Amino acid sequence: MNAPTERHSLPDSVVIVLFGATGDLAGRMVLPAIHEVHSRGLMPAHWRLIGCAADQLDDEGFRDRVAASLDGSGTGRPADWETVRSSLRYCGGTFSAEDPGNLPRTLAEVREELVAESGGEPLVLHFLAVPPVAFTPIARGLGAHGLADGARVVFEKPYGTSLESFEELDAAVKEVLDEEQIFRIDHFLGKEGVQTIYVLRFANQLFGSEWSRASVDQVQIDVPEDLDVANRIAFYEATGAALDMIVTHLFQVAGQVAMEPPTDLRDPASVIAAREAVLRAFRPLNPVEDVVLGQFEGYRDIEGAAPDSTQDTFAAVRLWVDTERWRGVPFLLRTGKRMARKTQRITLVLKPPFGPLADKLDAPNTIEICFSGDGEIQLGITVKTPGPDLSYSSGKAVLELDDVPGGDPISPYASLIHDALIGDRSLYTTAEGLRAAFAAFAPLQGPERPDPVPYEPGSWGPEEARRLAAPHRWMLGE
């Protein structure tokens, strides 16, 4: 998030070790993001990428894989592709505490190359684009073979699936790494629309003065998806919508909205402390009163789904933030598959105005932040309807963030990889923050978890979810 400072500056050289380099996540997200960082001039002048995976490839085979990934991503290959291509290496086979494979030797060779080029020791950044079951074995392997000293390690989500599993994983990783070395990625925090919350609040009195229970009736964070789950049925049967989205992405976005002003936005420690403090103020969910789960009709007919599955493909929760700023204001979080449309939106529903028009308005005023794509800000305002009569209409004022003069939106993964390179952890999740999030989510994983109710594909989810938004409505789509 921050521009490099003396404390958080770009190293002269770096080795990125990409575990899971031939997998789907690396191909769709990580490799195109590394290309974007390089093409924007945000990569150190001297760098190498070592791909690690079980596939038995040589360097040329991996380079062809990377080329295919970039071609398929829509970004295309960089203008200096031949130079980039020569910077790619590959280590195939196993890697564990017992069997390091070729990684130590390859990493040593690459580091020697970079020392000769740059005159100094390179930063080593390990990126674990692998299933969570591999986090602990890889971390222990890094420690056993001396590959963790001074390195930074990026872990994908989910970093645990419950409070207990989080504690077990974190304890195992902390046997090898210090907290400052650990970068737990949540790409929602890297989105331009989510990051713009800071500036919208703290640089604009118009919004900052309204950002509290004095002016806000509700906060809605809405991430509907129109996608099916047929190609991810094993994952969904094991996980579900609430665990996949609510406790990870949407709790973190809620933390961005609800946090108190950091003492210094350019100091990652200050930003992290403010976000962690508000996450600790999340009241544990009440599964009976504040949660509605759903399952789209036809889910059980998908090959691989249990015929009597009670897994949720939709989740709506009412979260309470017990701080002076937000006490009594519900944070409504909603997500689901096979819904009417795909978007990502934060809506602050404002209280009605005082004065002669207080009871004459059909719709509340809103402050809306769309954080899908390049992001946009919308204001839902009441204006006089043009004409001779005194009547009122609701309208939208829209600012698209990619239209901001001088703007050049960066993708979430590229933004976060750059932050890892400069050592800025302000947009990464922390152990304390995740601990607080899982503690607030824990009641939903207990015996009071409600059964999902059916909803029609292409709809806005179960009708039962409407009660959570009363006396208002879900502002998106209904």
N, C-alpha and C positions, 0 to 999 in steps of 0.2 A: 504493500500500500504506500509506503513512504518512499520519497526519493532517497537515493543513497546518501548517507552522511558519513562523517569520519568514523562514527561508531558502527554503522551498518553500510559498508561499502562493498562494491563488486570486487572480488578477488582478481588477481592477475591471470590465474589459470584455474581450471576445474576439471575433474573427472566425474562424470555422472555414470553411476553403475545402475542400470535399469534391470531389476529382477522382474521376471514375467514379460520379457521384451518381445516375445512372439505372441502374446495373448491379445484378447479382444480389447481390453482397456488400454493397453499400451498402443495398439494400432489406431484406435479411434480417438484417443484423448491425449496421451502423454507424448508420443512422438510428434504429432502435429504441433503441440504446444512448445516443445523444445525447438522445433523449426521456427515457430513464431518468435520466440525469445531471441534466437539467433538473427533472424531476418530484421528485427527491429533494432538491432545493435545493442541489445540488453545482455548478451552473453559475454563472459570474459573473452579477451582477445585470443587466448589460447585455451582450447578445450578438446576433450575427447568424450565419446560415449561408448561404454562397454555394455552390450546386451547380454543378459544372462537368462537362460531358459533351458528346459529339458531337451528341446529339439536339437538334433545333431546337425548343426550347420557350421560352415567355416565363415570367415570374415566376409567373403564375397556373397555368400548366400544370405547373410544377415543384411548386408547393404542392399541387396535386391528386395528384401522384405521391407526395409525402411522406405525405399523408393516407391514400392507398391502402396504402402500405407499413406504416404504423402500424396500420391496421385489419387488415391481413393477418397481422401479427406476433403478434397476440393481446394486445398491450399496450393497444391503443386509443389514441385521441388524448388529449393532456393536457387537464386541466380548463380551462386558459386557452388553448385551441387558437387562438382568434381572434388573441390577442396573439402566440402563437408563429408563426402563419401569416404575420403581417405582418413577421416577422423573417427570412423566407426570401427569397433572391434566386437568380437563375439566370444563368449564362453558357454559352451553347451554341456549338458549333463547335470549331475547332482551338485548341490552345495549344502553342506550341513556342518555341524561342529565336528563330526567324525570324518567327513570327506569334503575338503574344500574344492575339489576339482582343480581347474586351471585358473581360477580367479586370482589367487594371490600372485601367481607368476605374471599373469597378464596385467594386473593392476600395477605391479612393480615396474614392468616395462613401460607402461604408459606414463607413469609418474616420472620416470627418467627422461622420457621424451619431452615432457612439459617443463621439467627443470632446465633442460638444455635450451628450450625455446624462450622461457620467461625469466629464467634466473632465480626462481624461487619455488618452494614446495607448493603444489596445487592443493586447493580444497577438494575433498572427496565428498560427493553427495550421493548417497544410496537412496534409490527410489523403489519402494516395494509395491509394484503394480501386480500384486498376487492375492489370492484368497486369504482371508484373515487366519485360516488354520496354519498358514505358512509364516506368519509374523514371528512367532516365538522361535521356531527352528532357525530361521534366517538370522534373527538378532543374535542368538547364541552362537551361530556360526561366525558372524562378524567378530564377536568377542573372542572366540576360541582361536581365531587365526590372526588376531591383531589388526583387523580391518576397521575397527570402530574408533580407534584412538584419533581424536580431533575431527572425526567425520560428522556430518549431519545426515539424518535418516528420515525420509518422508514415508509415512505410513498412510495407506488408503483407509477409507471407512469401510465397514464398521469397525471401530476400535473397541470391541466388546459388544455383546448383545444383551447384557443385563448388568446390574451393579456388581454382582458376584463375578461374572466372567471378565468384566472390565478390570476389577481389582487383581484378578489372577494374571491377566495379560500384562497389565502395567507393572506388576511386581516382577514378572519374568523379564520384561524389556529393561527395567531399571537395574537388573543385575549387570547389564552391559553398558547402558547409556545413561547419561545425565539428562534431566528434563530439558535443559537448554539445547541438547543435541537432537531432540525429538520434534518432528514437524508432522502433526496429525492433520491431514488435509481434509477439508470439507469445501468442495468447490462452490457451494452456495455463498460462502463468505468472500469468495473472489469475484463475484458478479459485480459489474459496474453499478447496477441498481441498488444493491445492498450497500456497497461502499459509499454511495452518494448520500445515504442517511446521515452520515457524519456532517457533511457540509450543509445539507439542507437544514439540519437542526442548529448547528453551531455558528453558521455564517449568515443566517437569515432570521432576523428578529420576528418577521411575520410568522414563521413556522415555529421557531424555538420557543416563543412565548405561549404557544398553544399546546406544547408537547407534554401534557400532564393530565391528571384526572380533573383538573379545573375546567378543561375545555373538551376532553375526549370522552365519549360515551363507551366506545368499543375500539379495539384494534383487531382487524381481521387479516390473517395471513393465509392466502389461498393458493394452493398449487394443484389444480386439477390436471389430469392427463387423459388424453383420448387413446392412449396406447393399450394394446392387449398384453397379456402376460404369457401367451402360449409358448413363446420361445424362452421364457424364464420360469417355467412352472415349478421346477425343483427348488429354485431360490424362493419363490413366493410361498410355496407350501411350508418352507422352513422359517419364513420371516414374516411376511404380511406387510400391509401398508403402514401401520402405526410404528412398528419397529424400524422399517426401512426409511421412513421419512420424518415422523414426528419427533422422536427423541434425538435424532441427529440433525438434519437440515433445519426443520422448522423451529425447534427449540433454540438453535443458534441464531436464526434470524430474529426470533423474538427477543433474544438477548441484545442484539444490535439495536432494536427499536427501543427497548426499555432501559438500557444502561444509563447511569448518571454521566454527566460530562467528565471525560478524563481530564486530568490536570494538564496534559500535553499530548495533543493528537499525534505529534511526531515522535513520541516516545512509546515504542511497542509495549513496554512494561506497564505504562499508564493505561493504555487501551485495554490490555489483557486484564488488569486488575479491576477496571470498571465493568467489563463484561462478566468476569467471574463473580463479582459481588451480586449482580442482578440474577445470575443463574442460581446462586445460593438462595435467593429470595423467592424462587418458584415454589409455590405450594404444591405438595404431592397431589397428583390427579385423584379425583373422586370418580371411580369407574361407573358408579351407579348414576350420579347426577350430571356429570360433566363430560361423558364420553358416549359417542354413537359410532359403532362399527358397522360396516356394510360389506356385502359380497355381491358382485354383479351376477345377474341371472345368466346361467350357462357356464359359470366358472367350473362347476363340478363335472361338466361334460368334457373338459379339456383333458387330453391324454396326459397322464401323470398326476392329475389331481385326485385326491381321495374322493370316493363317491359320497361320503358323508362329511367332507371337509368343513371345518368351521373357521378357516383362515380368512382374514379380512383383506379385501382389496380396496376398502374405503375406510377412512378414519377422520372423525371430526371431534375435537376436544375443546373444552373451555378451560383455559389456564388462568390462574390467579397469581399476580405478582405482588408479593407482600412488601412493598416499599411505600414510603410516604408519597412518592410521585404517582404511583399507579394503584394504590389500594382501592379496591372496589370496581376497577375497570377490567372487564373480561377480555382476555386475549383469545380469540377464536382461531383455531388452526384447522385447516381442512385440506385433505389430499385424497386422491383415489385414481384408480384405473378405469378405463372405458367410460369416461365422463364426457360431457357435452363438448368440451374444447380443452386445449392445452394452453396454459398460461401460468404466470407466477406473479402474484400481486399482494402488496401490503396496502391496506386501507385503514386510515384513521377516520372513524365516524365521529363527527363533532356534535357536541351538544347543541340544542336549539338556541337561537339568539334570544336575548332579552328584548323587551320592547313591543311595539304594536303589531309586529309581524310574527311573533313567537309561535302562535297557534295557527298560522295560515299557510305554512309551508308543507308541501307534500313529501319532500325528500330531504334528508339531512345533508348538510355540507360535508365534504370529504376531502382529505388529502390522500392521494393514491400514488404509490410508487410501484411501477411495473419493473420487475427485475429479470424478466426473460429477455433473451437477445441482448441488444445494446442498452436497453432500459429506457424508461420515460417517467416523467412526473405528470400527474393529472390533478387538477383541482375541480371538484364538484361544487359549483357555486349557484346561487339563486340570483336571477336577474329579472328585470321588468320585461314582460313580453311586449315587443314593439307593437304600437297601436294606440288608440285613443283611451283605452280603459286601463285602470290600474290592476293588472293581473301579473302573475309570476310564473316563471319557467326555470327549470334546472338546466344548466349547461356545463360543458367541460372546457377547461383551458389546458392545453397539452404542450409539454416541452419534451421533445425527444432528445435523449442525451447525445446521440450521434450527430445532432445538429448544432451542438454547442461549439462556438468558434474555437478553432484550434484543437478540437477533440479528435481523438483517434482511438476508439474503444479497443481494449485488449481482452482476449478471452480469459475466463476464470482460471483455467489451468496454467496458461502462460503467466498471468499475474502472480499466481502463487509460487510457481517455479522460480520466477525472478526474486520474489521475497525470500525464498529459501536460499538462493545464491548470495543475497546480501545479509542473510541472518535475521530478517525481520519476521517475528513470529506473531505479529498482532492480528493477522487474519487466519491463524491456525488455532485449532482447539487445544486446550490444555488438560492436564490430568485433573485439576481441581474443577474446571468447568464441566468436563464429562462426568465426573463423579456426581456433581450436583444435578446434572441433567438426568442421569440414570436413577438417582434417588427420587426425583420428582415423578419419573415415569414408572417406577417400580410397582405401585398399586395396580397398574393396568396389566402387569404380568402375574398377578395373584389370582386367588379364587373368585374375586368379584368381577373379573373381566367379562363384559357383556358378550352375548352371542351376536354375530353379525346378522343384520337384517338385509333382505334382498333389495336390490335396486335394478332398474332397467338400464341396460347399456345405452350410452348416448344421453343419459339424463344428468342431473346435478347431484345424484346420490339419493340416499333414503330420505323420505319425507320427515322421518323422526329427527333428522339433524337440524331442522328448522327451529326447533324449540331452543336450541343452544343460543341462537342469535336474537331471540326475543328480548326487548320489544321491537328491535329492528329486524331486518332480514339479512341474509347473505347478500352483500352488495354486488357480488359477481354472479351474473347469470340468472338471477331470480327476480 
